[in-house]
């Protein structure tokens, strides 16, 4: 609502121009009521939404409820923002590092409730225009803890064993292998307010110098969206006597409240809240399971000769921090300017700059979304239909990158690390 309103200034100007033409020709009966109605709507919108955002721009504080009177000041809104941010990362588990495994906190973090969403829920459920309450002071009684409890995620963990085999040279000069056993916590399932995520793991063996590690690594995430009657955000709206359609207003507010650096990612995430459909048309071909995928690699040539697979899907050592981190795709190293091709027919869902990924393209192939990050050149635009084998961009090193390469990701239903799976599993017979 807000984003759309703020980006349709040209249409508003055109409307007033046409209205003025009517007034000049004497159509006062048709024109004046419309003008009064539009003026009332605009003033209400300004007081409820635009004025608080003006305070934000002037004083650096997100003004959730401040509208200029003495009943609520910016200091209260500042305290509110801190509460939203604290609640968003509550109950994510221990931040203690685990042996060759991310901490519980890092595993759970992608499934948190974004603090901007909490702020938007609170704002809508205290909106005088929506709840039609004459007492504004009573409406200015935000309840972050109550609303978080209604939509918070539930995390389920299980124990997993990590075997670490270290090879050393003994005092007698002979090589000796010592095996160490560690128990770590793996995230098994997450129940959010809108969906259930089931994490699937595979056995993996990796070599780190003289150390061999046997462990379970994340392979894929299965997602089941809840029906409307089980969606906890809808249930919360109903308790306030509001229709579920008001979630759209909540989504727009959440995007508005988001920091500029995370807004693109937030827009992609919120677009699918409650399993909402994308505004980009979906290709006519049916959704295909990995075993029936007829796609190819997004780079031409032979792997290992023309380009290299430098980082697999799943947990790895982050090249920037050196710590174990979740990598929601694969990295294909190639010279800057190497053409990037669509691996299958699809539609461009996003083409622009995205935090971390730099120049990025998202393609939708039915129920699968694929991502192409760190590009040097973007060769398509949002909404454009592309065919398998069509050039969509060029390899680069934009964003958070250590050198020219293509980050290729795949997601079920919607963009987000919680929906990611190994894009190499999409290849027919192991790829081209």
C-alpha positions in Angstrom: 0.0 0.0 0.0 2.6 2.5 1.1 5.2 1.5 -1.5 2.6 1.5 -4.2 1.2 4.9 -3.1 4.6 6.6 -3.0 5.5 5.2 -6.5 2.3 6.3 -8.3 2.7 10.1 -8.2 2.4 10.3 -12.0 -1.0 8.6 -11.9 -2.2 10.9 -9.1 -1.1 14.0 -11.1 -2.9 12.6 -14.2 -6.1 12.1 -12.1 -6.1 15.7 -10.8 -5.5 16.9 -14.4 -8.5 15.0 -15.7 -10.5 16.2 -12.7 -9.6 19.8 -13.5 -10.7 19.3 -17.1 -14.1 18.2 -15.8 -14.4 21.2 -13.5 -13.5 23.6 -16.3 -16.3 22.1 -18.5 -18.8 22.5 -15.7 -19.0 18.9 -14.4 -19.0 20.1 -10.8 -21.4 17.5 -9.5 -19.1 14.7 -10.6 -15.8 16.4 -9.8 -16.2 18.0 -6.4 -17.3 14.9 -4.4 -14.4 13.0 -5.9 -12.0 15.8 -5.0 -13.2 16.0 -1.5 -13.0 12.2 -1.1 -9.4 12.1 -2.5 -8.4 15.0 -0.3 -9.7 13.2 2.8 -7.9 10.0 2.0 -4.7 11.8 1.3 -4.8 13.8 4.6 -5.5 10.6 6.6 -2.7 8.8 4.9 -0.3 11.7 5.5 -1.1 11.9 9.3 -1.0 8.1 9.8 2.0 7.2 7.7 3.9 9.9 5.8 4.3 12.3 8.8 5.9 9.6 11.0 8.3 8.7 8.1 9.2 12.4 7.8 10.3 12.4 11.5 12.4 9.3 10.6 14.2 11.2 7.9 14.8 14.3 10.1 15.9 12.7 13.4 17.1 9.3 12.5 14.5 7.5 14.5 11.7 5.2 13.0 8.6 7.0 14.2 6.1 4.2 14.6 3.5 6.2 16.5 4.9 9.7 16.7 2.7 12.3 14.9 3.9 15.5 16.5 1.7 15.7 19.7 2.8 15.3 23.3 1.1 11.9 23.9 4.0 10.0 22.2 7.5 11.1 21.5 10.5 9.8 19.5 12.2 8.4 22.6 9.4 5.9 23.0 9.6 4.9 19.4 13.4 4.4 19.8 12.7 2.1 22.8 10.1 0.2 20.7 12.6 -0.4 17.9 15.1 -1.9 20.4 12.3 -4.2 21.7 11.4 -5.4 18.2 15.1 -6.1 17.3 15.6 -8.0 20.6 12.5 -10.1 20.2 13.4 -11.0 16.6 16.5 -12.9 17.7 15.1 -14.4 20.9 15.0 -18.1 21.4 17.4 -18.8 18.5 19.5 -21.1 20.7 23.1 -21.0 21.9 25.7 -18.8 20.1 28.5 -21.2 21.2 30.5 -22.6 18.3 30.2 -26.3 17.6 32.8 -28.5 16.0 32.7 -28.0 12.3 29.1 -27.0 12.7 27.4 -23.6 12.9 26.0 -22.6 16.3 22.3 -23.1 17.0 21.9 -19.3 16.7 23.3 -19.3 13.2 21.3 -22.3 12.1 18.0 -20.7 13.4 18.7 -17.2 12.3 17.2 -17.5 8.7 13.9 -18.5 10.2 13.5 -15.7 12.6 10.6 -13.2 12.5 12.1 -10.1 11.0 12.0 -7.2 13.4 10.5 -5.0 10.7 7.6 -7.4 10.5 7.0 -7.2 14.2 7.0 -3.4 14.0 4.5 -3.5 11.1 2.2 -5.9 13.0 2.2 -3.6 16.0 1.6 -0.5 13.9 -1.4 -1.9 12.1 -3.0 -3.4 15.2 -2.8 0.1 16.8 -4.0 2.1 13.7 -6.9 4.4 14.5 -8.1 4.2 10.9 -8.2 0.4 10.8 -9.6 -0.3 14.2 -12.0 2.7 14.1 -11.3 3.6 17.8 -11.8 7.3 18.7 -9.4 7.2 21.7 -6.0 7.5 20.1 -4.2 7.3 23.4 -5.6 3.8 24.0 -4.4 2.8 20.5 -0.9 3.9 21.4 -0.4 0.9 23.6 1.9 -1.3 21.5 2.3 -4.9 22.5 5.5 -6.3 21.0 5.8 -9.3 23.4 2.2 -10.3 22.9 2.3 -10.1 19.1 5.7 -11.9 19.0 4.2 -14.7 21.1 1.5 -15.1 18.5 3.8 -15.4 15.4 7.1 -16.6 16.9 8.9 -19.6 15.3 9.3 -23.0 17.1 12.6 -24.7 16.7 13.2 -28.4 17.0 16.7 -29.8 17.5 18.4 -33.2 17.4 21.8 -34.5 18.3 24.3 -35.5 15.6 27.8 -37.0 15.8 30.9 -35.4 14.3 33.9 -37.7 13.9 37.2 -36.0 13.6 40.2 -38.1 12.5 43.6 -36.4 13.0 46.8 -37.9 11.5 50.0 -37.1 13.3 53.6 -38.4 13.4 54.5 -40.1 16.6 57.9 -40.0 18.4 58.9 -43.2 16.6 58.3 -41.5 13.2 55.2 -43.5 12.4 51.9 -41.8 11.4 49.2 -42.2 14.0 45.5 -41.5 13.5 43.5 -40.3 16.5 39.7 -40.2 16.3 37.7 -37.7 18.3 33.9 -37.8 18.7 31.8 -34.7 19.2 28.0 -34.3 19.7 26.5 -31.2 18.1 22.9 -29.9 17.7 21.3 -29.8 14.3 18.1 -27.9 13.5 15.6 -30.6 12.5 12.3 -28.7 12.0 11.0 -25.1 12.2 7.3 -24.2 12.6 6.8 -20.5 11.6 3.5 -18.7 11.6 3.0 -19.5 7.9 4.8 -22.7 7.1 6.6 -25.8 8.4 10.3 -26.3 7.3 11.9 -29.8 7.5 15.7 -29.8 7.1 17.2 -32.8 5.4 20.8 -33.8 5.9 23.3 -36.1 4.1 26.5 -37.9 5.4 29.6 -36.0 4.3 33.3 -36.6 4.5 35.7 -33.6 4.0 39.4 -33.3 4.2 41.1 -30.4 6.0 44.9 -31.0 5.6 45.7 -33.9 7.9 42.2 -33.8 9.4 39.3 -35.9 8.1 35.8 -34.9 9.2 32.7 -37.2 9.0 29.5 -35.4 9.7 25.9 -34.7 8.6 25.6 -31.6 6.3 22.4 -29.8 5.2 21.2 -31.1 1.9 17.8 -29.5 1.3 14.8 -27.9 3.1 11.3 -29.1 2.5 8.6 -26.5 3.0 4.8 -26.9 3.6 2.8 -23.7 3.7 0.0 -23.8 6.2 -3.7 -23.3 5.0 -5.2 -19.9 5.9 -7.1 -21.3 8.9 -3.8 -22.4 10.5 -1.8 -19.3 9.5 -1.0 -17.6 12.9 -0.8 -14.1 11.4 -4.3 -14.5 10.0 -5.5 -15.8 13.4 -4.0 -12.7 15.1 -5.7 -10.4 12.7 -9.0 -12.1 13.3 -8.7 -11.6 17.1 -8.7 -7.9 16.3 -11.6 -8.1 14.0 -9.5 -7.5 10.9 -9.6 -9.4 7.6 -6.6 -11.4 6.4 -6.2 -9.1 3.5 -4.7 -6.6 5.9 -1.5 -8.7 5.8 -0.7 -6.8 2.6 -0.6 -3.5 4.6 1.7 -5.3 7.1 4.0 -6.4 4.3 4.3 -2.9 2.8 5.0 -1.4 6.2 7.7 -4.0 6.9 9.4 -3.1 3.7 9.2 0.6 4.6 10.7 0.0 8.0 13.5 -2.1 6.7 17.0 -0.7 6.5 18.0 0.4 3.0 20.7 -2.3 2.8 18.2 -5.1 3.4 15.2 -3.8 1.6 15.6 -5.7 -1.7 16.0 -9.0 0.3 13.0 -8.1 2.5 10.8 -7.4 -0.6 11.6 -10.8 -2.1 10.9 -12.5 1.2 7.7 -10.7 2.1 6.3 -11.1 -1.4 5.7 -14.8 -0.6 4.5 -14.4 3.0 1.5 -16.7 3.5 2.3 -18.3 0.1 1.3 -15.2 -1.8 1.7 -15.3 -5.5 4.4 -13.2 -7.3 3.3 -10.4 -9.5 5.6 -11.8 -12.2 3.8 -14.3 -14.5 4.7 -18.0 -13.9 5.9 -19.9 -17.0 3.3 -22.4 -18.4 5.5 -25.5 -17.9 4.7 -27.7 -14.9 6.9 -27.9 -11.8 9.5 -30.5 -12.2 11.1 -32.6 -9.5 15.0 -32.8 -9.7 14.9 -36.2 -11.2 13.0 -34.9 -14.3 14.9 -31.6 -14.6 16.0 -31.0 -18.2 18.2 -28.0 -17.4 21.9 -27.5 -17.8 24.7 -25.6 -16.1 24.5 -21.8 -16.4 28.0 -21.7 -17.8 29.1 -23.2 -21.1 32.0 -25.6 -21.5 33.4 -28.3 -19.4 33.7 -28.0 -15.6 37.3 -28.2 -14.5 38.5 -26.9 -17.8 36.5 -23.8 -18.7 35.3 -23.0 -15.2 35.7 -24.5 -11.7 33.4 -25.5 -8.9 35.1 -23.7 -6.0 32.5 -23.9 -3.3 29.7 -26.5 -2.7 26.2 -26.1 -1.3 25.9 -26.4 2.5 28.1 -25.5 5.4 31.7 -24.3 4.6 34.4 -22.1 6.0 33.4 -18.5 5.2 36.3 -17.0 3.1 35.8 -13.6 4.9 35.5 -14.7 8.5 37.1 -18.2 8.5 34.2 -19.5 10.5 31.7 -22.2 9.5 28.8 -20.7 7.7 25.8 -21.8 5.6 26.3 -21.4 1.8 23.0 -21.5 0.0 24.3 -22.2 -3.5 27.4 -23.2 -5.4 30.3 -21.0 -6.7 31.5 -21.4 -10.2 34.8 -19.6 -10.9 35.3 -18.1 -14.3 36.9 -15.0 -15.9 35.1 -11.7 -15.7 32.8 -11.3 -18.7 32.1 -15.1 -19.2 28.5 -15.4 -20.5 25.8 -16.7 -18.0 23.0 -18.7 -19.6 19.4 -19.5 -18.4 19.5 -23.3 -17.5 15.8 -23.6 -18.4 12.9 -21.5 -19.7 11.7 -19.0 -17.1 10.7 -15.4 -16.3 12.9 -12.8 -14.7 11.6 -12.2 -11.1 14.4 -9.8 -10.1 17.2 -8.0 -11.9 19.2 -5.5 -9.8 21.5 -5.1 -6.9 21.1 -7.3 -3.9 23.0 -7.1 -0.6 25.9 -9.5 -0.5 25.3 -10.8 -4.1 25.9 -7.5 -5.9 24.4 -7.5 -9.4 21.8 -10.3 -9.2 19.2 -12.0 -11.3 16.4 -14.2 -10.1 14.6 -16.5 -12.5 11.3 -18.2 -11.8 10.8 -21.7 -13.4 7.3 -22.6 -12.1 7.7 -23.5 -8.4 11.5 -23.2 -8.5 13.5 -20.0 -8.3 17.2 -19.8 -9.3 19.6 -17.0 -8.4 22.7 -15.7 -10.3 24.9 -13.5 -8.2 28.1 -11.3 -8.3 27.4 -10.5 -12.0 29.5 -8.1 -14.0 26.7 -7.3 -16.4 22.9 -7.9 -16.1 21.4 -8.5 -19.5 17.7 -8.9 -18.7 14.9 -6.9 -17.0 12.2 -7.9 -14.6 9.2 -9.6 -16.2 11.2 -10.7 -19.3 10.6 -14.2 -20.5 13.9 -16.2 -21.2 14.5 -19.4 -23.0 16.9 -22.2 -22.0 20.4 -21.3 -23.3 19.7 -17.6 -23.6 22.4 -15.2 -22.3 21.2 -13.4 -19.2 24.4 -11.7 -17.9 28.1 -12.0 -17.4 30.3 -13.4 -14.6 31.8 -10.7 -12.3 32.8 -10.0 -8.8 30.3 -7.5 -7.5 29.0 -7.6 -3.9 30.6 -9.7 -1.2 33.1 -11.5 -3.4 36.8 -12.6 -3.3 37.2 -12.9 -7.1 35.3 -13.3 -10.4 32.7 -16.2 -10.1 29.1 -17.0 -10.4 27.0 -17.8 -7.3 24.3 -20.1 -8.5 21.4 -20.8 -6.0 18.1 -22.6 -6.2 15.0 -22.2 -4.0 11.7 -23.9 -3.6 8.7 -21.6 -4.0 10.3 -18.4 -2.7 13.7 -16.7 -2.3 15.2 -17.3 1.2 17.9 -19.4 2.7 15.3 -21.5 4.5 14.0 -22.6 1.0 17.4 -23.3 -0.6 18.6 -26.6 -2.0 21.6 -27.7 -4.0 21.2 -26.4 -7.6 23.5 -29.2 -8.8 20.7 -31.6 -8.0 18.7 -30.0 -10.8 21.0 -31.1 -13.5 20.0 -34.0 -15.8 22.4 -36.9 -15.3 24.9 -34.7 -13.4 24.9 -31.7 -15.8 26.4 -30.8 -19.1 
